[in-house]
Each structure stands twice: as structure tokens, then as C-alpha cells.
Amino acid sequence: MYRLILLSTPTLLVPNLISRSPLRRVSPVVLLVLMLPLCAFPQAARAVNPPPDGGYSGGNTAEGSDALFSLTTGSENTANGEVALYFNTTGNSNTASGAFALYLNTTGTDNTANGSSALVHNTTGQR
């Protein structure tokens, strides 16, 4: 006859490390204060220089990425939109509204372009 022998499952001996920790006596408030420097704080917003809504010399205004990027001596220009009046250097009294509006204009004056890529190939034309 066969005999059934049940073996007991071995028990792992794990030391109680929590009761030995030096932090077990520290207040939760103190732990919170110690942990705060480890938290990542959001970055502060960076200022745009020159500031939007003007701030350029000669009465120029630019809103949008690289709008009026190449401006040197032109005055009274308004560029609203990404790279609007991008190559304008000495042109005066131009208004470009929309991405790439009057993009290639360099010395043209008194031009108005409304819409994406409006008058994009104008370089020196006037009115």
C-alpha cells in the first residue's frame, strides 16, 4: 500500500524592516517637507522680446513666428501670422495678415495682403 505524505510549504523568514527604519518616528509633515524639493515644478513662461503688440522700433508690429524677421530700417509695418513679411528689410507701411503673407517682400511699400500666402512673391511692388 501507498502512503500519502504531505509536506508543509516552507515559510520564508523576512525581517521586519519597517520597525527598524529610522524614519518610522518622523512626522508625515516632515516627510512631505523633505520630499517637496524632489518634485518638478513647471517652467515659468518666458517673455518674448520684443513683446507682442508692438515693441519694435519705427512703429512696426509683428505677431507670429518670425514675422518681420529680416526688418532693418522699414517703418509702420504690420505683420500678423507665421513668417509674414519675413524678408522685409526697408519696406514701409505694409500690412500682411496670414501665414506667408508678403513673405518675399523686401523693399515694397504701401502693400496690403490678407490671407495665407497672399502676395507671397511680391518683392518690390507698391500698392
C-alpha positions in Angstrom: 0.0 0.0 0.0 1.0 3.5 -0.7 1.3 6.1 2.0 0.4 9.8 1.3 2.9 12.2 2.9 2.0 15.9 2.9 5.0 18.2 3.1 4.4 21.6 4.5 5.2 24.7 2.4 8.4 26.3 3.5 8.0 29.6 5.2 10.3 32.4 4.2 11.7 34.4 7.1 11.5 38.1 6.1 12.8 40.5 8.7 10.5 43.4 9.6 12.5 46.2 8.1 9.8 48.9 8.7 10.1 48.7 12.5 13.8 49.1 12.3 13.7 52.2 10.0 14.9 55.5 11.5 12.1 57.2 9.5 9.3 55.4 11.5 9.4 58.1 14.2 9.3 61.1 11.7 6.1 63.0 11.3 4.4 62.8 7.9 4.5 66.6 7.7 8.3 66.5 8.0 8.5 63.8 5.3 6.3 66.0 3.0 8.6 69.0 3.5 11.6 66.8 2.8 10.1 65.5 -0.4 9.0 68.8 -1.9 12.4 69.7 -3.4 12.3 66.5 -5.3 9.1 67.5 -7.1 9.4 69.0 -10.6 7.9 72.5 -10.7 6.5 73.7 -14.1 8.7 76.1 -16.0 7.9 79.7 -15.8 6.6 81.3 -19.0 9.4 83.1 -20.9 9.0 86.6 -22.1 9.1 87.4 -25.8 11.5 90.1 -26.8 10.3 92.4 -28.2 6.9 91.9 -26.7 3.8 91.2 -28.8 1.5 94.0 -29.9 4.3 96.3 -30.9 7.6 96.9 -29.2 9.5 97.2 -32.5 11.2 100.5 -33.5 9.7 102.6 -36.2 6.0 101.8 -35.3 6.3 98.2 -36.5 4.1 95.5 -35.1 4.6 91.7 -35.5 2.6 88.8 -34.2 3.6 85.2 -35.2 6.7 83.1 -35.5 9.4 85.0 -37.3 7.0 87.7 -38.6 9.1 90.7 -39.8 12.2 88.6 -39.2 14.6 90.5 -41.5 13.4 94.0 -40.7 16.3 96.6 -40.6 15.0 100.1 -41.2 11.4 99.7 -42.5 8.7 101.5 -40.6 5.0 101.3 -39.9 4.7 97.7 -41.0 2.2 95.3 -39.5 2.7 91.5 -39.8 0.3 89.0 -38.4 1.0 85.3 -39.0 3.8 82.9 -39.2 6.7 84.4 -41.3 4.5 87.3 -42.6 6.8 90.0 -44.1 9.7 87.6 -43.4 12.2 89.2 -45.9 11.0 92.8 -45.5 14.1 94.9 -44.8 13.4 98.5 -45.7 9.8 98.4 -47.0 7.4 100.8 -45.3 3.6 100.9 -44.5 2.9 97.3 -45.4 0.2 95.1 -43.8 0.4 91.4 -44.0 -2.2 89.2 -42.4 -1.8 85.4 -42.7 1.0 82.9 -42.8 3.5 83.7 -45.6 1.6 86.9 -46.5 4.1 89.3 -48.3 6.8 86.7 -47.5 9.3 87.7 -50.1 8.7 91.5 -49.9 12.0 93.3 -49.3 11.6 97.0 -50.2 7.9 97.2 -51.4 5.8 99.9 -49.7 2.1 100.5 -49.1 1.1 96.9 -49.7 -1.8 95.1 -48.1 -2.0 91.3 -48.2 -4.8 89.3 -46.4 -4.8 85.6 -46.3 -2.4 82.7 -46.3 0.4 83.3 -48.9 -1.2 86.4 -50.2 1.3 88.4 -52.3 3.9 85.8 -51.3 6.0 86.6 -54.5 5.8 90.4 -54.2 9.4 91.8 -53.6 9.5 95.5 -54.5 6.0 96.3 -55.8 4.0 99.2 -54.4 0.2 99.4 -53.8 
